[in-house]
Amino acid sequence: MEEQEKWQWQEPGTTWKGVALYHITLTITDRQPLLGMLDTPDHNPMMARVRRTALGNALVDCLLSIPRYHPEVQVLHFCLMPDHLHAVLYVKRRMATGIGTVVRGFWQAAKKLGRANSASASFSPSSFAPNDIRGNHQEGRGNYQEGRGNYQEGRGNYQEGRGNHQEERGKWQEGKDTLQEATDRLEAFSAALREEMGDEAYYRLAPVFTEMPFIRPMGHNTQLPNTIRYIDMNPQRLATKRMKPGLFRVQRGITIGGRSYDGVGNAMLLMADRFEPVHVRSTMVKAAEHGDTETLRNYMNSRVLLARQGVVMVSPFISHQEKQVMEVLLHEQHPFVCLADNGFREYYKPIDSLFDACASGRVLILSPWPYDASKRHISRADCVALNAMAEEICYQISDKAFG
């Protein structure tokens, strides 16, 4: 295999030209559900799916057209949500430019669709032909016809030149059309909109997608199936969050022992009668490596036995051994408090292993720090601080010293 055909895992800041996998996310900035509507049959989150709007369907068409312009790129997987789009792109061979150029081109095409959608909402295309939009837009700013002359005379009769827009494409309203018909009209409308409105009016339209898609390179073999699973679970997670909003809303200013935390999950767990930390110390691990496995095994077993008695475990669950304890707690459905090394962004969702437990009210995730988008790895100082906080919570909360 030639060098350029080998997997070349990229780090942020590189040009990202090599063969690799990328997870991209395109989001509507203000999170309006313009791309689809969540449908949850029988109120069962496992059956949740997103019914696309014309804009959402057109955006998917735009995504799937990427290989037409960049044959070295394959769209492996995607999931459209009401306010964002996830996709996995596979770069099959080294590119002349880079993945950023590909995604930027997709973004520019998406913005054109967004402007067309904004125009359709603002000017009610079910009532106006595209050439009517130009005149209608100017009514709020003075008469366009007087300012630039009669548009119909200047360019000829639009209806005669291109055929009757309404008869050719039918009514715009999605309720009276199939999704594909509405999508086709939006895409055709997008193609002609700038020419018909003029640059000044066109660029005042909201593009909907105002931020460049987020690009995340996937650096090892397990990331592809994990990312695909994450993408596919998006509708189910959204349905669950909507059905149980209180368990997924970020709660600010949870005060325990004089320290303030942000939290996600069941804060009522803090009303439990007894708490114990899970902190596997390095001395236990080193002793086990030298043959003394009993101390470590007994400690880990003691945490599970206490949980079975109704004691709430508290830990950042950082080490491999601590994660093993957490796996048992999750499997046996015992409640626990997990300390996180980063805060919660606006639309935070717990990781796969914690999501179902959070939905069931068995987990509270706390963080003493605000969200940091640049944070990638936990530091040793963070580990020490979080373990100390776990013990602090256990020993100070017993007298209900929290707000």
C-alpha positions as CSV (number, residue, x, y, z in Angstrom):
1,M,0.0,0.0,0.0
2,E,1.4,3.4,-0.9
3,E,2.1,5.8,1.9
4,Q,-0.7,8.2,0.9
5,E,-3.2,5.3,1.0
6,K,-2.4,4.5,4.6
7,W,-4.6,5.8,7.4
8,Q,-3.2,9.1,8.6
9,W,-4.9,10.2,11.8
10,Q,-5.0,13.9,12.0
11,E,-4.5,16.3,14.9
12,P,-6.4,19.6,15.1
13,G,-4.5,22.4,13.4
14,T,-3.3,20.3,10.5
15,T,-4.5,20.6,7.0
16,W,-6.3,17.2,7.2
17,K,-5.5,16.1,3.6
18,G,-4.8,12.4,4.3
19,V,-6.9,9.3,4.3
20,A,-9.1,9.4,7.4
21,L,-12.5,9.4,8.9
22,Y,-14.3,12.6,10.0
23,H,-17.4,13.3,12.0
24,I,-19.0,16.6,11.1
25,T,-21.9,18.4,12.7
26,L,-23.9,21.2,11.2
27,T,-26.1,23.1,13.5
28,I,-28.8,25.8,13.2
29,T,-27.3,28.5,15.4
30,D,-30.5,29.3,17.4
31,R,-31.6,25.7,17.5
32,Q,-34.8,26.3,15.6
33,P,-36.3,22.9,14.6
34,L,-36.3,23.8,10.9
35,L,-34.9,20.5,9.6
36,G,-37.5,18.1,10.9
37,M,-40.0,17.1,13.5
38,L,-39.5,14.4,16.1
39,D,-42.1,11.7,16.0
40,T,-42.4,9.3,19.0
41,P,-45.0,6.6,18.3
42,D,-46.8,5.4,21.4
43,H,-44.6,7.6,23.5
44,N,-41.8,5.0,23.1
45,P,-38.4,6.6,22.7
46,M,-37.0,3.5,21.1
47,M,-39.3,4.1,18.1
48,A,-38.4,7.8,17.8
49,R,-37.7,9.1,14.3
50,V,-37.3,12.5,12.6
51,R,-39.8,13.5,9.9
52,R,-37.9,15.8,7.5
53,T,-39.0,19.2,6.4
54,A,-38.2,20.3,2.8
55,L,-35.2,22.2,4.2
56,G,-34.0,19.1,6.0
57,N,-34.5,16.9,3.0
58,A,-32.7,19.4,0.7
59,L,-29.8,19.5,3.2
60,V,-29.5,15.7,3.1
61,D,-29.5,15.9,-0.7
62,C,-26.7,18.5,-0.5
63,L,-24.7,16.2,1.8
64,L,-25.1,13.2,-0.4
65,S,-23.9,15.3,-3.4
66,I,-20.4,15.8,-1.9
67,P,-18.8,12.8,-3.7
68,R,-20.0,14.3,-7.0
69,Y,-17.6,17.2,-6.5
70,H,-15.1,15.4,-4.4
71,P,-14.8,11.7,-5.6
72,E,-12.2,11.0,-3.0
73,V,-14.8,11.5,-0.2
74,Q,-17.5,9.0,0.7
75,V,-20.5,9.8,3.0
76,L,-20.5,6.7,5.3
77,H,-23.3,7.6,7.6
78,F,-25.6,10.5,8.6
79,C,-28.5,11.4,10.9
80,L,-30.7,14.4,10.5
81,M,-32.2,15.9,13.7
82,P,-34.7,18.8,14.0
83,D,-31.9,21.4,14.5
84,H,-28.7,19.8,13.4
85,L,-27.1,17.2,11.1
86,H,-24.5,14.6,11.9
87,A,-22.4,12.9,9.2
88,V,-19.4,10.6,8.9
89,L,-17.1,11.3,5.9
90,Y,-14.5,8.9,4.7
91,V,-11.6,10.3,2.8
92,K,-10.5,7.4,0.6
93,R,-7.3,8.9,-0.8
94,R,-5.1,11.9,-0.2
95,M,-6.7,15.2,-1.2
96,A,-5.1,18.2,-2.9
97,T,-6.6,20.7,-0.5
98,G,-8.1,19.2,2.7
99,I,-11.3,18.2,4.4
100,G,-11.9,21.8,5.5
101,T,-12.3,22.9,1.9
102,V,-14.9,20.1,1.3
103,V,-16.9,21.0,4.4
104,R,-16.7,24.7,3.7
105,G,-18.2,24.1,0.2
106,F,-21.0,22.0,1.8
107,W,-21.6,24.8,4.3
108,Q,-21.9,27.4,1.5
109,A,-24.4,25.3,-0.3
110,A,-26.3,24.8,3.0
111,K,-26.4,28.5,3.6
112,K,-28.0,29.0,0.2
113,L,-30.7,26.6,1.1
114,G,-31.1,28.4,4.4
115,R,-31.6,31.7,2.7
116,A,-34.2,30.2,0.4
117,N,-36.0,28.8,3.4
118,S,-35.9,32.2,5.1
119,A,-37.3,33.8,2.0
120,S,-40.1,31.2,1.8
121,A,-41.1,31.9,5.4
122,S,-40.9,35.7,5.0
123,F,-42.7,36.1,1.7
124,S,-45.0,33.1,1.7
125,P,-44.1,31.5,-1.6
126,S,-47.5,29.8,-1.8
127,S,-48.8,33.3,-2.6
128,F,-45.8,34.9,-4.4
129,A,-43.8,33.9,-7.4
130,P,-40.1,34.5,-7.1
131,N,-40.3,37.7,-9.1
132,D,-43.0,39.0,-6.8
133,I,-40.6,38.5,-3.8
134,R,-38.3,41.2,-5.1
135,G,-41.1,43.8,-5.3
136,N,-42.7,42.7,-2.1
137,H,-39.4,43.0,-0.3
138,Q,-39.0,46.6,-1.4
139,E,-42.4,47.7,-0.2
140,G,-41.0,48.0,3.3
141,R,-38.1,50.2,2.0
142,G,-39.8,52.2,-0.7
143,N,-41.1,51.1,-4.1
144,Y,-38.6,48.9,-5.9
145,Q,-40.1,49.5,-9.2
146,E,-39.6,53.3,-9.0
147,G,-36.1,52.9,-7.7
148,R,-34.7,50.6,-10.4
149,G,-37.4,50.7,-13.1
150,N,-40.0,48.1,-13.8
151,Y,-38.5,44.7,-13.1
152,Q,-40.8,42.9,-15.6
153,E,-39.9,45.3,-18.4
154,G,-36.2,45.4,-17.6
155,R,-35.9,41.6,-17.8
156,G,-38.9,40.6,-19.7
157,N,-41.9,38.8,-18.4
158,Y,-40.6,36.2,-15.9
159,Q,-43.7,34.1,-16.3
160,E,-43.4,34.0,-20.1
161,G,-39.6,33.6,-20.1
162,R,-39.5,30.6,-17.8
163,G,-43.1,29.4,-17.7
164,N,-45.7,30.0,-15.0
165,H,-43.8,29.4,-11.7
166,Q,-46.9,28.4,-9.8
167,E,-48.3,26.1,-12.5
168,E,-44.9,24.5,-13.1
169,R,-44.1,23.8,-9.5
170,G,-47.5,23.8,-7.8
171,K,-48.3,25.1,-4.4
172,W,-45.3,25.5,-2.0
173,Q,-47.1,24.3,1.1
174,E,-45.7,21.0,2.3
175,G,-49.1,19.9,3.6
176,K,-50.4,19.6,0.0
177,D,-47.3,18.1,-1.5
178,T,-45.0,15.1,-1.1
179,L,-41.8,15.8,0.7
180,Q,-39.8,15.3,-2.5
181,E,-41.9,17.7,-4.4
182,A,-41.5,20.4,-1.7
183,T,-37.7,19.6,-1.6
184,D,-37.4,20.0,-5.4
185,R,-39.1,23.3,-5.3
186,L,-36.9,24.6,-2.4
187,E,-33.8,23.6,-4.3
188,A,-35.0,25.2,-7.5
189,F,-36.1,28.3,-5.6
190,S,-32.6,28.5,-4.0
191,A,-30.9,28.3,-7.4
192,A,-32.7,31.4,-8.7
193,L,-33.2,33.4,-5.6
194,R,-30.1,35.6,-5.6
195,E,-30.5,36.6,-9.2
196,E,-34.2,37.4,-8.7
197,M,-33.7,39.4,-5.4
198,G,-30.5,41.1,-6.1
199,D,-27.3,40.9,-4.0
200,E,-28.3,43.5,-1.4
201,A,-31.7,41.9,-0.5
202,Y,-30.4,38.4,-0.9
203,Y,-27.6,38.8,1.7
204,R,-29.9,40.3,4.2
205,L,-31.8,37.0,4.4
206,A,-31.0,34.8,7.3
207,P,-28.7,32.0,6.1
208,V,-29.9,29.8,9.0
209,F,-26.5,28.0,9.1
210,T,-24.3,30.8,10.3
211,E,-21.5,28.7,11.8
212,M,-19.0,26.5,10.1
213,P,-19.7,22.8,10.7
214,F,-17.7,21.3,13.5
215,I,-15.1,18.7,12.2
216,R,-13.8,16.0,14.5
217,P,-11.2,13.5,13.2
218,M,-11.6,10.0,14.4
219,G,-8.3,8.7,15.7
220,H,-8.7,4.9,16.4
221,N,-10.6,1.9,15.2
222,T,-13.3,1.9,17.9
223,Q,-14.4,5.5,17.1
224,L,-16.2,4.6,13.9
225,P,-18.7,2.1,15.4
226,N,-19.0,4.3,18.6
227,T,-19.7,7.4,16.5
228,I,-22.3,5.6,14.3
229,R,-24.0,4.3,17.4
230,Y,-24.0,7.8,18.9
231,I,-25.4,9.3,15.7
232,D,-28.1,6.6,15.4
233,M,-29.2,7.1,19.1
234,N,-29.8,10.8,18.7
235,P,-33.6,10.6,18.0
236,Q,-34.1,8.2,21.0
237,R,-32.1,10.4,23.3
238,L,-34.0,13.6,22.2
239,A,-37.3,11.8,22.8
240,T,-36.2,10.7,26.2
241,K,-35.0,14.1,27.2
242,R,-38.3,15.6,26.1
243,M,-40.3,13.1,28.1
244,K,-38.1,13.6,31.2
245,P,-36.8,17.2,30.9
246,G,-36.1,17.6,34.6
247,L,-33.5,14.8,34.6
248,F,-31.5,16.3,31.7
249,R,-31.8,20.0,32.4
250,V,-28.5,21.6,33.6
251,Q,-29.1,22.6,37.2
252,R,-26.9,25.5,38.4
253,G,-25.6,26.3,41.9
254,I,-26.1,23.0,43.7
255,T,-24.3,23.8,47.0
256,I,-22.8,21.0,49.0
257,G,-20.6,21.8,52.0
258,G,-20.0,25.4,50.9
259,R,-18.9,24.3,47.3
260,S,-21.1,25.1,44.3
261,Y,-21.6,22.5,41.5
262,D,-23.6,22.3,38.3
263,G,-25.5,19.1,37.8
264,V,-27.4,16.9,35.5
265,G,-29.6,14.1,36.7
266,N,-31.6,13.3,39.8
267,A,-30.6,15.9,42.5
268,M,-32.9,14.1,44.9
269,L,-30.2,11.5,45.3
270,L,-28.5,14.1,47.6
271,M,-31.3,13.3,50.1
272,A,-30.0,9.8,50.7
273,D,-29.1,8.7,54.3
274,R,-25.6,7.6,53.6
275,F,-22.8,8.1,51.0
276,E,-19.5,6.5,50.5
277,P,-16.6,7.3,48.1
278,V,-15.1,5.0,45.5
279,H,-11.4,5.8,45.4
280,V,-9.1,3.1,44.3
281,R,-5.7,4.3,45.5
282,S,-2.5,3.7,43.6
283,T,-1.0,1.8,46.5
284,M,-3.8,-0.8,46.1
285,V,-3.1,-1.2,42.3
286,K,0.7,-1.4,42.8
287,A,0.2,-4.0,45.5
288,A,-2.0,-6.1,43.2
289,E,0.7,-5.8,40.5
290,H,3.1,-7.4,42.9
291,G,0.8,-10.2,43.8
292,D,-1.3,-8.8,46.7
293,T,-4.7,-8.8,44.9
294,E,-6.7,-9.3,48.0
295,T,-6.7,-5.7,49.3
296,L,-7.8,-4.3,45.9
297,R,-10.4,-7.0,45.4
298,N,-11.9,-6.6,48.9
299,Y,-12.1,-2.8,48.5
300,M,-13.9,-3.0,45.2
301,N,-16.3,-5.7,46.5
302,S,-17.0,-3.6,49.6
303,R,-18.2,-0.7,47.4
304,V,-20.7,-3.0,45.6
305,L,-21.9,-4.6,48.8
306,L,-22.6,-1.2,50.3
307,A,-24.4,-0.1,47.2
308,R,-26.6,-3.2,47.6
309,Q,-27.5,-2.0,51.0
310,G,-28.7,1.4,49.7
311,V,-25.6,3.4,50.2
312,V,-25.0,6.0,47.4
313,M,-21.5,5.8,45.9
314,V,-19.7,9.0,45.0
315,S,-16.7,9.2,42.7
316,P,-15.3,10.6,39.5
317,F,-14.8,7.0,38.4
318,I,-11.5,7.7,36.7
319,S,-9.3,4.6,37.1
320,H,-9.9,1.3,35.3
321,Q,-10.8,-0.3,38.6
322,E,-13.3,2.5,39.6
323,K,-14.9,2.2,36.1
324,Q,-15.4,-1.5,36.8
325,V,-17.2,-0.7,40.0
326,M,-19.4,1.8,38.1
327,E,-20.2,-0.9,35.5
328,V,-21.5,-3.1,38.3
329,L,-23.5,-0.2,39.8
330,L,-25.1,0.4,36.3
331,H,-25.7,-3.3,35.7
332,E,-27.4,-3.8,39.1
333,Q,-29.2,-0.4,38.8
334,H,-27.8,1.1,42.0
335,P,-27.9,5.0,42.3
336,F,-24.6,6.9,42.4
337,V,-23.1,10.4,42.1
338,C,-20.5,10.9,39.4
339,L,-18.1,13.9,39.4
340,A,-17.2,15.2,36.0
341,D,-13.9,17.0,35.1
342,N,-15.7,19.4,32.7
343,G,-18.9,21.4,33.0
344,F,-22.0,21.2,30.9
345,R,-22.6,22.9,27.6
346,E,-26.1,24.2,26.8
347,Y,-27.3,21.0,25.1
348,Y,-25.4,18.5,27.2
349,K,-26.2,14.8,26.9
350,P,-24.7,12.1,29.2
351,I,-22.4,9.6,27.6
352,D,-23.9,6.2,26.4
353,S,-23.1,4.4,29.6
354,L,-24.9,7.0,31.8
355,F,-27.8,8.1,29.6
356,D,-30.3,5.4,30.5
357,A,-29.4,5.5,34.2
358,C,-29.9,9.3,34.1
359,A,-33.3,8.8,32.4
360,S,-34.2,6.4,35.2
361,G,-33.2,8.8,37.9
362,R,-30.4,6.7,39.2
363,V,-27.5,9.1,38.5
364,L,-26.5,12.6,39.4
365,I,-23.6,14.1,37.5
366,L,-21.9,17.0,39.2
367,S,-19.1,19.3,38.1
368,P,-17.4,22.1,40.1
369,W,-16.1,23.8,37.0
370,P,-17.7,25.6,34.0
371,Y,-17.7,24.0,30.6
372,D,-14.4,24.4,28.7
373,A,-14.7,23.5,24.9
374,S,-10.9,23.3,24.6
375,K,-10.5,20.6,27.3
376,R,-9.5,17.3,25.9
377,H,-7.9,15.3,28.7
378,I,-8.2,15.1,32.4
379,S,-5.1,16.2,34.3
380,R,-3.6,14.6,37.4
381,A,-4.4,17.8,39.4
382,D,-8.1,17.4,38.3
383,C,-8.1,13.7,39.4
384,V,-6.7,14.6,42.8
385,A,-9.2,17.5,43.2
386,L,-12.2,15.4,42.2
387,N,-11.4,12.5,44.5
388,A,-11.0,15.0,47.3
389,M,-14.4,16.5,46.5
390,A,-16.0,13.0,46.4
391,E,-14.8,12.4,49.9
392,E,-15.9,15.9,51.0
393,I,-19.4,15.3,49.6
394,C,-19.7,12.0,51.5
395,Y,-18.6,13.3,54.8
396,Q,-20.3,16.7,54.7
397,I,-23.6,15.8,53.2
398,S,-24.5,13.4,56.0
399,D,-25.8,16.3,58.0
400,K,-27.6,17.7,54.9
401,A,-25.2,20.6,54.6
402,F,-26.3,21.5,51.1
403,G,-28.4,24.1,49.5
